Amino acid sequence: MQDTHAWSGRFSEPVSELVKKYTASVTFDNRLAEFDIEGSLAHAAMLNKCGVLSDADLAAIRDGMGEIIADIRAGNFEWSVDLEDVHMNVERRLTDKIGDAGKRLHTGRSRNDQVATDIRLWLRAQIDTIVGFIAELQTSLLDLAEANADTVMPGFTHLQVAQPVTFGHHMLAYVEMLSRDAERMTDCRKRVNRLPLGAAALAGTTFPIDRFYTAQLLGFDDVCHNSLDAVSDRDFAIEFTAAASLVMVHLSRLSEELILWMSPRVGFIDIADRFCTGSSIMPQKKNPDVPELVRGKSGRVVGHLIALVTLMKAQPLAYNKDNQEDKEPLFDTADTLIDTLRIYADMMRGITVKPEAMRAAVLQGFATATDLADYLVKKGMPFRDSHEVVALTVRHAELQGVDIADLSLEKLREFSTLIEADVFTVLTPEGSLAQRDHVGGTAPNQVRAQIARHRARLAG
């Protein structure tokens, strides 16, 4: 029986079944099939333009590939581990369909530059999808922020009540994070969108080719300008996984907050039932499983980043079989991120905010103490002195079991005669918010202005 490998003529014995199974990638890289065909069709068109491939062969290749795509989409394509990877499976099926014309398709290229091209085509499409889902999640957050532009909640540092903010302002912090995430993805796409095809195995090819024509057909911005680097570079995969890790870290931070806020001891929000589960033993439980799982999956994606960096750290030029290990972490990173963004956009539409609980929490932590210090500074007191005055005031209020806003004017004036009746306008949570009326501040009208800015950006 003839060996099925394209390189079998060099060897005196067939590959063992164990080695076939160990080295085969078709079980996971078959998802690249349509991108592989897209790249092959562009390569064939370029060879035809350069006079290397006849019109008849090009027509046969196009017809054959059309049938193969139809088979793949219909689930009628049988993948063979004997043929090792997606590229050889497609090429063998093409040759079975159209004969020698299929054998001529690989002229002037190698699986090294072929797979590098396929991955870039696939990843480019994933990035476009991800950026779209980031925008969808931002829209959900903006809707929630707009509905709660006036909703007072405690802002925290060290998980201690610090100053009043609005829930809308808090949501906008995540909109900002996701904006940076989208920028990173878009910037990463620029380096993904460079064509390796034409580098062949590592040194280029002796055939007359037009790499810029192939790049144009495939929508690449440029070609990779060094053949050694073209086939061995996986920087773009690492960069993407790093950007994806940051998205997941941001969503993990939001997940942590949602989990805390949903706890009955905090009670700031409720998450719709469709995103929660119960307990097998405790009938009262409503567990925030989705944000918990997002928090866990962030470690999975960060792990893929470490795996890819480690994969590349000791590789000499040019291509090495190690690079086959780039696909599963990369594929899983994209899958995990896309699924997470989709479910998060829906989940944020199912958040119920509890303003009364948030406002009550603000009143428990002397959240307007800094406002009193600022008030005294505006009256002429040096800030360090005002800081000390307010610290003494807070200590007294704490001993009395009241907020500083509950102290009488007479009592407040015992700490500083600069305090007058107008102090109570800054000691309420709403008064505190209103004073922070500048770009980036938590004043409700600033929150609404930022929402409008983000909506205009997303619409553009």
N, C-alpha and C positions, 0 to 999 in steps of 0.2 A: 504494500500500500504506500502510495506517495505521501511523504510528510507534508503537512498542511502549512508549515511555516514558509514565509517568503525567503528566508535565509537558509533553508535546510541543506542546500548543496554543499555548504562548507563543512558539515558535520558528518561523522561516521556512524552515529547512533542517534536515535530519536530522543527528544526530551522526555524525562520521566514524568509519570502522571502527577507525582507530588510537586515537582518543579512547575509543571503547567499550572496547577492549581495555585501555587504560591506566587507565581509571577504574573498571572493573568489579572487584567484590570477591567475586563469587559462587564463584569457584574455591577460595576459602579460607574464606569465611564461611558456606558451606552447612552446616558442622558445627553451626551455631547453629539449624538448622531446627526441631528439636523444642522448643527453648526459645522460639523465635519463635512457634510454634504455641501453646505453653503460655501465653505472655503474651497472645496474641490471643484465646484462649478466655476468659481472665479479663477482658480489656477488653470483650469482647462481653457477658459476663454482667453487668458493671457498667453498660454502656449500657442493657441490658434492665431492670435494677433501677431505673435512673433515668428510665425511660420514653422513652429515645431510640431504642431498637431493639425491634422487635416480638418476641413469642414465636415466631412463625413464622420470622422471620429468624434468631433465635438458634438454633433447632432445626436450620435448614438449615446454618448455619455449623458447628455441632458435628458434624453428619453429614459435611459436606464435609471438615472438618479430620481427622476420623477416617480417611477414605479416603486423604487425603494422607499421613498418618503411616504408614499401611500401605504405601503406594507407596514412601516413603522407606526404610523398614526393609527392604523387599523388593528395593531397588536398582532400582526401576522409575520413579523420578522423573528426568526429564530437565532438567538445569539449563541455563538460557539466559543467555549473556553479554549478549545484547540487553536482558535485563531487569535487568541491572546487579548486583543483590544478592539475598541470600536472601529478604528481605522481599517484594520485588516478584515474585520467582518463585513464592513460596507464594501471595501474593494473587492473581496472575493465574490460577494453577491452580484456586484456590478459586472465582474468578469464572466460569471455564470450566465448573466443575461445577454451581454453584448459581445463577448469574446475578446479578441485582441485589443480592441479599442479601450476596453477597461484596463488592460495591462499597461497601456501607454499613459494612463492618467498620472502615474507616479513619476513621470519624467521630470527631472529638475527639482525634485523635493525629497525630503526625508520625513520619517515619522517624527523626528525631533522638531523640525520647524512646523510640521503639520499640527502636532498636539499643542504646541505653544500658541498657534493661531486659534485653534478650536477653543482653548481655555479663555483666551482674550475675548473672542466673540461671545462666548457664554457669559463671562463675567460682566462684560459691557451691558448685556441685556438685564442681568440681575441688578446692577447698579441703577439702571433706569427705573426698574420696578421698585427698588428700595426707596429711592428719592421720592417717588410718587406716594408710597405708603407713609413716609415721614411727613409729607405734606398733609395727608389725610389725618394722621394722629394730631398734628399741630392744629388742624381745624377743630377737632374734637376738644382739644384743650382750650382753644380760643372761645368756643361756645360756652364752655364751663366757666371760663374767666369772665366773660361778658355778663353772664347771669349772676356772677358773684363779685362784681367790681366794687360793691359797697360792703360786702360781707366781712366783718371784722374777725380776725383770728390772731392768735399769738405767733409772732415770729420767734424762732428759737436760735440760740447759740449754745453749744454744749448740751443740747436737748433741754435747756432751761429757758423759761419764758424770758424774752429779751425786750422786744418792742412790738407794738401792734402793727400788723400789716393787713392787707385784705387777702381773702382766698384767691381772688382774681389775680392779684400780684404774684402770689405764690405759684399759681399755674403758669404764669408768664415766664417764670424762671426756667421751667422745663421747655417752654416754646423756644426760648433763647438757646438752650443746650441743643435742642433738635435742629435749630437753624445752623449751628456750627457743624453738627453731624452731616447735614445735607451738603454744606459747603465742602467738607472733607471728602464726601463721596464723589461730588462733582469734580473736585480737583484730582482725586485718584483716577477717575475715568479718563482724564487726559493722558495719563501714563499707561493705562490699560490699552488705550486706543492707538497703539503703534504696531505695525505689521511685522511679524517675524518671518513669514513665508518668503522663500527665496534664499534664506540662509542655508537651506538643505541640512546636511548632517552637522556641519560646523564651519565649513570653509567657503560656502557658496556653491555655485554650480558652473559647469562648463557650457551649459546651454545658454543661448541668447534669451534673456528674460527681461521683463519690464515690471519691476516690483511696485513702482508707483501706480501703474495701471491696475494691478491687483488690489492695491490699497484703496484706490478710487472705487473699484467695484464693490468692495466690502465695507466702505464707509470709514476706513481708518484715516486718521489725521496725518500720519507720517509712517515711515518704515523704521525698523530697528536698524541702525547704521553700522553695527559691527556683528558679523555673522556668529562669532563665538558667544557674544553676549546675548544675541537674539534667541538662541536655542537653550541657553542655560539660565537666563534671568527668570526669577520668580519674585522679584521685588514687588511687582504689582499685586501679587497674591498676598504677600505679607502686609503691604500697605492697606489693601482692602480689609483684611482681617483685623488689622489694628483699628481702622475706622469703625468697623462693625463692633469691635470690643467696646469702644467708647459709647456707641449707641446703647449697647446692652448694659453698660455700667450706669448710664443715665437712667435707663428704665428700671434698673435694679434699685437705684436710690429712690425713685418715685414709688416703686413697689414697697420698699421698706416703710415709707411714710403712709401709704394706703393701709398697710397692715396695722401699723400703730394707730392710725386714726379710726380704723374700724373697730378696734378693741373696745368693749363696753366701758373700760376704765377711762377711755378718752372720748369716744362717741362723737367724733367730728363728722363722720360720713357713714354712709352705708353703700355697699356694692350690690348691684342687682344679683338676684338669686342665680341667674344663669351662669354666673362666673364663680360660683361658690359651691362647696359640697358640704355634706353633713358628716356625722360621726357614726361609726358602726355600733358604738356603745352608748354615746351621750346624745340623746334625742334633741337637746336644746342647741347643739352646736351649729354654727354657720361659719365655715372655714374659708378664708380668702385664698383658695388654692391657686388661682391664676397668678396673682402677684407673687405668691411664694415661689411658684415654679419659674416665673421670669427671673426672680432673684437667683434661683439655682442655675438656670440656664446661662446666666451671665458668666458663671465660672466655666461652663462648657466652651463658650466662644473664646474667652480669654485663653483657655487651655489650647485651643486650636492655633491661636497666635503663637504661643510658645512652641508648639509642635512645628510650625512652619519655619520659625526662626532657627530652631535647632536643626531641622532638616537641611538647611542651606549652609550652616556655619562652617562646615569643613569640606565642602565640595570643591574640587579643582575644576577648572574649565576643561571640556565644555559640558555637554549633556552627560548625566549619569542616571542610572536606573533608579537611584534614590528619589528622583523627581516624580516618579509614579505615585509616591506617597503624598504629593501635594493635593491631590484631588478630593479625597474623602474629607479632610478637614475643611477645605475650601467649600465643597458642596454643602456640608453640614452647617457651616457658618452662615451661608446665604439662606439656606432653608430655615434655620432657627430664627434668624433676624426677620425674615419676611413674615413668618408665622407669628412672631411676637408683635411686630408692628401692627399687623392686621387685627389681632385679638385685642391689643391695647386700645386701638382707635375705637373699637366697639365698646370695650369695657368703660372707657371714660365717658361715653354717652349714657352709661348706666349708673353713674355716681349720683347719689342723693346727699346733698350738703345739709348739715344741721347747724344753722347759724347760732342758735341759742347756746349750744354747748361750746362753740368756738368763743363766743363773747364772754361766757362765764369763765373760761380758761384764761382769757386776757386779764380779767379782774383778779385772778388769783396770784399773779406774779409780779406786781408792781411794774407793769409794762410801760407806764408813762413816766417813770422816774427820770429818764434821760430828757424828756420834754420839760420837766421842772428845772433840771440843770440848765438847759438851753434858755429857758425863760429868764432865769437869774442872770445869765451871761448877757442877754439882751437888755437887762436892767442896769448893767454896768459891772457886775461881779466877775472877776477872773474865773476861767473855767475850772481850774483846780480847786478853787475855794468853793465854787458852786457844787462841784462833785462831792466835797466833804459835807456840805450842808445837806444835800439830798440824801447822802448815805445815813446821816443821823436821823433825818425825817423818816426814811424807810424803816430804820431800826425801831423807832417809836411806833410807827403804824403796825409793824409786825408784832410787837409786844401787845398792842391793843387788839390785834386780830382784825384789822380793817385795812382797806386800801388807802393810799395817800389822798385820793380824791374824796374820801369820806371824812377826812380831818376838817375841822372848822377853820375858817380864815384866821381866827385868833390863835389857834394852835400852830398853824403854819407860820404865822408871823413871829412866833417864839423862836423859830429857827433862822428867819431872816426878815428884817423889816422892809426889804425890797418887795416882798410878796404883797400883792394887792388883789382885789376882788376878781380882776380879769384872769387870774391864774386858773380858775376852774374851766375856762374855755380850752386850755391845753392839757388838762388832766384827764379828760375823757378819752376813750379810745378813738372816737370819731374826730375829736379835736386834734389828737396826735396825727391821725392820718392826713387831715386837711393841711397841716403845716408842711408836709413833705411833698410839696407841689412843684416838682422839678423833673426834668427828663430822667427816667429811671426810678423815680420815687414811687411810693405806694399810695399816694393820694388817688382817690377814685377817678378823677378826671384824667390823671396821667395814665392810669391803668387803661381807661377807654381809648386814650390816644395811642397807646402802644398796641392795643388790639387792632385798631384801624390801620396802623402801620403794617402790622403783620399780615392782615387780610389783603391789603393792597399788594404786598410783596408776593403772596401766594397766588393772587389772581393774575399777576403779571407774568 
